[in-house]
């Protein structure tokens, strides 16, 4: 059969077969003397140099006239369509696996990256980063099948390639991670013939706070003062700081302030206020610190300290030859014993802190003894008069009597010298 491929109704002046490859090709109907669309797919027979060629067995065809451009346009469109379908199927199957990573400062971060379901050849894996320390994106590691991992723009021993090139796995391990490493990491697979496939891996850092409680050293008074501050310094994200005050209730109050720094960390300070009385001194409170950067809550115990000098000094007898100096002070007082303005002889007495012991009961020990209690905020003292007779120690408490006699004597002397004493006598005789 002789026929010729017709590409449009206008070209239907030739003989055509009743078969063609697509609906845009027309065949010439001899009976009806007109062109009609083909309904059955078949090979196009083309005439070349007087012979008929089967397109299925010939890679090229010789077409003449107006039909040649449209024929090649048709073939090109079909090839592009087939390529697009194949690429779409390949893209749907290709998947680069990564994901966001969160790490604790000082710990180890795993940056996962691998590609699955692909038959393309992998020629190189490239890692890029944009971090606090390196704000401009740049390559820092390349991995090739022969050379393995190679550092670019400086070596960093903290990075280790733990993936497998043959398995198309580019995973990295970063040890001793710091806040400077926080940022965005890019994993790029160079594939043939697909080209580059990449995924972004954000690295977020958690920074635990440095925690502490500071005593403000309040002294005894009647006005509200700052007792202590609890600090969670340099945390990311910000830590929560609160006080547990127990039975103190409304006798104390708290305030909290935060300061954020350029590196993304925050310092949170909670302050404890109250009136510094002797009653509140010694109460136990707790500062509790919590946050995403801490695996568990951190609790810091604190004892409220109100500082004051010795309030009153009393001397009490422990035994016939031993005495104790007692007072209340914060911090605890140091005690010093003296006799008649002189330090005691070690051969005659024994002193241990607040305690005084007489080593022998002789008249040589007679006299006025004084115990002085002191700390950084002041001092107080107490006195006693000791009289030893016939091996027996008789103690006259002079804290009151001695002071009273001295005061009376001083007052009498004052009146006598000023002449008021005689005027008083004259008034009484009248």
C-alpha positions as CSV (number, residue, x, y, z in Angstrom):
1,X,0.0,0.0,0.0
2,X,1.2,3.4,-0.9
3,X,0.4,6.2,1.6
4,X,1.9,9.3,3.0
5,X,1.6,10.9,6.5
6,X,-0.7,13.9,6.5
7,X,-0.3,16.4,9.4
8,X,-3.2,18.7,8.8
9,X,-6.4,18.9,6.7
10,X,-4.6,21.4,4.4
11,X,-2.0,18.8,3.6
12,X,-4.5,16.1,2.6
13,X,-3.8,16.2,-1.1
14,X,-1.8,13.0,-0.8
15,X,-2.7,9.4,-0.1
16,X,-2.7,8.5,3.6
17,X,-3.2,5.3,5.6
18,X,-6.2,5.0,8.0
19,X,-3.8,5.0,10.9
20,X,-1.7,7.6,12.7
21,X,0.0,8.2,16.0
22,X,-2.1,11.0,17.5
23,X,-5.3,12.9,17.1
24,X,-3.5,15.8,15.4
25,X,-2.6,13.7,12.4
26,X,-5.2,13.4,9.7
27,X,-5.7,10.6,7.1
28,X,-7.2,10.9,3.6
29,X,-10.4,9.0,3.1
30,X,-10.5,7.9,-0.6
31,X,-14.2,7.1,-0.6
32,X,-15.4,10.4,0.9
33,X,-12.6,12.4,-0.8
34,X,-11.7,14.2,2.4
35,X,-9.4,14.1,5.4
36,X,-10.5,12.6,8.7
37,X,-8.9,12.2,12.1
38,X,-7.3,8.9,12.9
39,X,-8.9,6.7,15.6
40,X,-6.3,3.9,15.8
41,X,-2.7,4.3,16.9
42,X,-0.2,3.0,14.3
43,X,3.1,3.7,12.8
44,X,3.6,6.5,10.4
45,X,4.8,5.5,7.0
46,X,7.0,8.0,5.4
47,X,8.2,8.1,1.9
48,X,11.9,8.7,1.4
49,X,13.6,8.6,-2.0
50,X,10.8,6.5,-3.6
51,X,10.6,4.0,-0.8
52,X,8.4,3.6,2.3
53,X,10.1,3.5,5.8
54,X,8.7,2.3,9.0
55,X,9.3,4.9,11.8
56,X,9.4,2.2,14.4
57,X,12.6,0.8,12.8
58,X,14.1,4.1,11.6
59,X,15.6,6.8,14.0
60,X,15.3,9.6,11.4
61,X,12.8,10.4,8.7
62,X,12.9,12.6,5.7
63,X,9.9,14.8,5.4
64,X,9.4,17.5,2.9
65,X,7.2,20.5,2.5
66,X,5.0,22.0,5.2
67,X,4.6,18.8,7.2
68,X,8.3,18.6,8.5
69,X,8.2,21.4,11.2
70,X,4.9,20.3,12.6
71,X,6.1,16.7,12.7
72,X,9.2,17.5,14.7
73,X,7.2,19.8,17.0
74,X,4.9,16.9,17.7
75,X,7.9,14.5,18.5
76,X,9.6,17.2,20.7
77,X,6.4,17.8,22.7
78,X,5.9,14.1,23.3
79,X,9.5,13.6,24.5
80,X,9.2,16.6,26.9
81,X,6.0,15.2,28.2
82,X,7.5,11.8,28.8
83,X,10.6,13.4,30.4
84,X,8.4,15.5,32.7
85,X,6.4,12.5,33.8
86,X,9.6,10.5,34.5
87,X,11.1,13.4,36.5
88,X,7.9,13.9,38.5
89,X,7.9,10.3,39.5
90,X,11.6,10.5,40.4
91,X,11.1,13.7,42.4
92,X,8.2,12.1,44.2
93,X,10.3,9.1,45.2
94,X,13.4,11.2,46.2
95,X,13.3,12.3,49.8
96,X,16.0,14.1,51.8
97,X,15.7,13.5,55.5
98,X,16.8,16.0,58.1
99,X,15.1,18.0,60.8
100,X,15.5,20.5,63.6
101,X,18.0,19.7,66.3
102,X,18.1,20.9,70.0
103,X,21.2,20.5,72.1
104,X,22.5,21.4,75.6
105,X,25.5,23.7,75.7
106,X,28.6,21.6,76.3
107,X,26.8,18.4,75.0
108,X,26.8,16.6,71.7
109,X,24.5,17.5,68.7
110,X,23.7,15.1,65.9
111,X,22.9,16.7,62.5
112,X,21.0,14.1,60.6
113,X,21.0,14.1,56.8
114,X,20.4,11.3,54.3
115,X,18.5,10.7,51.0
116,X,16.2,7.8,50.3
117,X,14.5,6.0,47.4
118,X,16.8,7.1,44.7
119,X,18.9,5.3,42.1
120,X,20.9,8.3,41.0
121,X,24.7,8.4,41.5
122,X,25.9,10.4,44.5
123,X,29.1,12.3,43.7
124,X,29.5,14.6,46.7
125,X,27.9,15.7,50.0
126,X,28.4,19.4,51.0
127,X,27.7,21.0,54.4
128,X,27.1,24.7,54.8
129,X,26.4,26.7,57.9
130,X,25.2,30.1,59.0
131,X,25.8,30.5,62.8
132,X,26.3,33.2,65.4
133,X,30.0,32.9,65.0
134,X,29.8,32.7,61.1
135,X,26.8,35.0,60.1
136,X,27.5,34.5,56.4
137,X,26.6,31.1,54.8
138,X,29.6,29.2,53.6
139,X,30.8,25.7,53.0
140,X,32.7,24.0,55.9
141,X,32.8,20.3,55.0
142,X,32.7,18.4,51.7
143,X,32.5,14.6,51.5
144,X,33.6,12.6,48.5
145,X,33.8,8.8,47.9
146,X,37.6,8.8,47.5
147,X,38.8,11.6,49.7
148,X,36.2,11.3,52.5
149,X,35.3,14.3,54.6
150,X,37.4,17.5,54.0
151,X,37.2,20.7,56.0
152,X,36.8,24.0,54.1
153,X,37.7,27.4,55.6
154,X,39.4,26.0,58.7
155,X,39.6,22.7,60.6
156,X,37.3,22.0,63.5
157,X,37.9,18.7,65.4
158,X,34.6,18.9,67.1
159,X,32.8,17.8,63.8
160,X,32.9,14.2,62.9
161,X,31.3,12.5,59.9
162,X,29.3,9.5,61.2
163,X,27.3,8.8,58.1
164,X,28.0,6.4,55.2
165,X,28.6,7.7,51.7
166,X,27.5,4.5,49.9
167,X,24.2,4.6,51.9
168,X,23.8,8.3,50.9
169,X,24.0,9.3,54.6
170,X,25.7,12.6,55.3
171,X,25.1,12.8,59.1
172,X,27.5,14.9,61.2
173,X,28.3,14.8,64.9
174,X,29.2,18.0,66.8
175,X,30.7,17.6,70.2
176,X,31.2,20.3,73.0
177,X,28.6,22.5,71.3
178,X,28.5,26.1,72.3
179,X,26.2,29.1,71.8
180,X,28.4,30.2,68.9
181,X,27.4,27.1,67.0
182,X,23.7,27.9,67.1
183,X,22.2,28.7,63.7
184,X,21.2,27.0,60.4
185,X,23.0,24.1,58.7
186,X,22.5,23.0,55.1
187,X,23.1,19.5,53.8
188,X,23.5,19.3,50.0
189,X,23.6,16.0,48.0
190,X,25.1,16.3,44.5
191,X,23.3,13.6,42.4
192,X,23.5,12.6,38.8
193,X,21.4,13.2,36.8
194,X,19.0,14.8,39.2
195,X,21.3,17.5,40.4
196,X,21.6,19.1,43.8
197,X,19.1,18.1,46.6
198,X,19.4,19.9,49.9
199,X,17.7,20.3,53.3
200,X,18.1,22.9,56.0
201,X,18.7,21.7,59.6
202,X,18.2,24.4,62.3
203,X,20.4,23.9,65.5
204,X,18.8,25.4,68.6
205,X,20.9,25.6,71.8
206,X,19.7,25.3,75.4
207,X,21.9,27.0,78.0
208,X,21.5,26.0,81.7
209,X,21.7,29.0,84.1
210,X,24.4,29.6,86.7
211,X,22.4,29.7,90.0
212,X,23.2,31.3,93.3
213,X,21.6,33.0,96.4
214,X,23.2,36.1,97.8
215,X,22.7,37.3,101.4
216,X,22.2,41.1,101.5
217,X,23.4,41.2,105.2
218,X,20.5,43.1,106.7
219,X,20.9,44.5,110.2
220,X,18.2,44.7,112.9
221,X,15.7,47.5,112.2
222,X,12.0,48.5,111.8
223,X,12.0,49.3,108.0
224,X,11.6,46.9,105.1
225,X,15.0,45.9,103.6
226,X,16.3,43.4,101.0
227,X,17.0,40.0,102.7
228,X,18.5,38.1,99.7
229,X,18.6,37.7,95.9
230,X,18.3,34.5,93.9
231,X,19.9,34.6,90.5
232,X,19.6,32.4,87.4
233,X,22.3,33.9,85.1
234,X,22.9,33.4,81.4
235,X,20.1,30.9,80.6
236,X,18.5,30.2,77.3
237,X,15.6,30.2,77.2
238,X,14.9,32.4,80.3
239,X,14.6,30.5,83.6
240,X,11.7,30.8,86.0
241,X,12.8,31.9,89.6
242,X,10.5,31.8,92.6
243,X,10.6,31.8,96.4
244,X,9.0,29.3,98.8
245,X,8.6,31.2,102.1
246,X,6.4,28.7,104.0
247,X,5.0,30.1,107.3
248,X,6.3,33.6,106.8
249,X,3.3,34.4,104.5
250,X,2.8,38.1,104.1
251,X,5.8,39.0,106.3
252,X,7.9,38.9,103.2
253,X,7.4,39.8,99.6
254,X,9.3,39.1,96.3
255,X,10.1,40.9,93.0
256,X,11.5,39.4,89.8
257,X,13.4,41.1,87.0
258,X,15.0,39.8,83.8
259,X,17.8,41.1,81.6
260,X,18.3,39.8,78.1
261,X,21.7,39.9,76.3
262,X,22.8,40.1,72.7
263,X,23.9,36.5,72.6
264,X,20.3,35.3,73.4
265,X,20.8,34.5,77.0
266,X,18.8,35.9,79.9
267,X,19.6,36.6,83.6
268,X,16.7,36.4,86.0
269,X,16.9,37.8,89.5
270,X,14.3,37.3,92.2
271,X,14.5,39.4,95.4
272,X,13.2,38.7,98.9
273,X,12.1,41.7,101.1
274,X,10.9,42.0,104.7
275,X,11.4,43.8,108.0
276,X,14.6,42.7,109.8
277,X,13.4,41.6,113.2
278,X,14.9,39.1,115.7
279,X,11.7,37.0,115.3
280,X,12.2,36.5,111.5
281,X,15.9,35.8,111.9
282,X,16.8,32.1,111.3
283,X,13.7,31.3,109.2
284,X,14.2,28.8,106.3
285,X,13.1,29.6,102.8
286,X,13.8,28.1,99.4
287,X,14.6,29.5,95.9
288,X,13.3,27.3,93.1
289,X,14.7,27.6,89.6
290,X,13.1,25.8,86.6
291,X,13.1,26.0,82.8
292,X,13.5,24.2,79.5
293,X,17.3,24.1,79.8
294,X,17.1,22.2,83.1
295,X,16.2,18.6,83.3
296,X,14.8,19.0,86.8
297,X,14.0,21.9,89.1
298,X,16.9,23.2,91.1
299,X,16.2,24.2,94.7
300,X,18.5,26.4,96.8
301,X,17.9,26.5,100.5
302,X,18.5,29.8,102.4
303,X,18.2,30.8,106.0
304,X,17.2,34.4,106.6
305,X,19.9,36.2,108.5
306,X,19.3,39.4,110.5
307,X,22.6,40.7,111.8
308,X,22.9,42.5,115.1
309,X,25.4,43.2,117.9
310,X,25.2,41.4,121.3
311,X,21.9,42.4,122.9
312,X,22.6,41.7,126.6
313,X,25.5,39.9,128.4
314,X,24.8,37.7,131.4
315,X,27.3,35.7,133.5
316,X,26.0,32.5,135.0
317,X,27.6,30.0,137.4
318,X,28.1,26.5,136.0
319,X,29.8,25.3,139.2
320,X,31.6,26.8,142.2
321,X,34.7,27.5,140.2
322,X,33.3,27.8,136.6
323,X,31.3,30.6,135.0
324,X,29.7,31.1,131.6
325,X,29.1,34.3,129.6
326,X,25.8,34.2,127.7
327,X,24.5,36.6,125.1
328,X,22.4,36.7,121.8
329,X,24.1,38.1,118.7
330,X,24.3,37.4,114.9
331,X,26.9,36.5,113.9
332,X,27.8,34.7,117.1
333,X,29.8,36.8,119.5
334,X,33.5,36.2,120.4
335,X,34.2,36.4,124.2
336,X,37.0,38.0,126.1
337,X,37.6,37.7,129.8
338,X,39.6,40.3,131.7
339,X,40.2,41.1,135.4
340,X,40.4,44.6,136.8
341,X,41.4,45.9,133.3
342,X,44.1,43.3,132.8
343,X,44.2,40.1,130.9
344,X,44.0,36.9,133.0
345,X,47.0,34.8,133.9
346,X,46.9,31.4,132.3
347,X,48.3,29.8,135.4
348,X,45.4,31.0,137.6
349,X,42.4,30.6,135.3
350,X,41.4,28.7,132.2
351,X,39.4,30.4,129.5
352,X,37.5,28.5,126.7
353,X,35.4,30.8,124.6
354,X,32.5,32.0,126.8
355,X,33.6,29.8,129.9
356,X,35.9,30.9,132.7
357,X,37.3,28.3,135.2
358,X,39.3,29.1,138.3
359,X,42.2,26.7,138.7
360,X,42.8,27.4,142.4
361,X,40.6,29.1,145.0
362,X,42.9,31.6,146.6
363,X,42.6,35.2,147.6
364,X,44.8,36.1,144.7
365,X,41.8,35.7,142.5
366,X,39.7,38.3,144.3
367,X,38.6,41.2,142.2
368,X,36.3,42.5,139.4
369,X,35.9,40.3,136.4
370,X,34.5,41.4,133.0
371,X,33.2,39.3,130.0
372,X,33.1,41.2,126.7
373,X,31.0,39.8,123.9
374,X,31.6,41.3,120.4
375,X,31.0,40.8,116.7
376,X,31.3,42.9,113.6
377,X,28.3,44.9,114.5
378,X,29.1,45.9,118.1
379,X,30.0,44.7,121.6
380,X,28.5,44.4,125.1
381,X,30.0,43.3,128.4
382,X,28.9,41.9,131.8
383,X,30.7,42.0,135.2
384,X,31.0,40.1,138.5
385,X,33.0,40.6,141.7
386,X,34.7,37.6,143.1
387,X,35.9,37.1,146.7
388,X,37.6,34.0,148.0
389,X,37.8,33.3,151.7
390,X,39.0,30.1,153.5
391,X,39.0,28.1,150.3
392,X,35.4,29.2,149.5
393,X,34.5,31.4,146.5
394,X,31.9,34.0,147.2
395,X,30.7,35.9,144.2
396,X,29.0,39.2,144.4
397,X,27.2,40.0,141.2
398,X,28.4,43.4,140.2
399,X,26.5,43.9,137.0
400,X,24.0,45.8,139.0
401,X,25.5,46.7,142.4
402,X,28.9,47.8,141.1
403,X,27.4,50.0,138.4
404,X,24.9,51.4,140.9
405,X,27.5,52.2,143.5
406,X,29.7,53.8,140.8
407,X,26.8,55.9,139.5
408,X,25.8,57.0,143.1
409,X,29.4,57.9,143.9
410,X,29.7,59.9,140.7
411,X,26.5,61.7,141.4
412,X,27.5,62.6,144.9
413,X,30.8,63.9,143.8
414,X,29.1,66.0,141.2
415,X,26.8,67.5,143.7
416,X,29.6,68.2,146.2
417,X,31.8,69.9,143.6
418,X,29.0,72.0,142.3
419,X,27.8,73.2,145.7
420,X,24.3,71.8,145.2
421,X,24.9,69.2,147.9
422,X,25.0,71.8,150.7
423,X,21.9,73.6,149.3
424,X,20.1,70.3,149.4
425,X,21.1,69.8,153.1
426,X,19.9,73.2,154.0
427,X,16.6,72.6,152.4
428,X,16.1,69.4,154.3
429,X,17.1,71.0,157.7
430,X,14.5,73.6,157.3
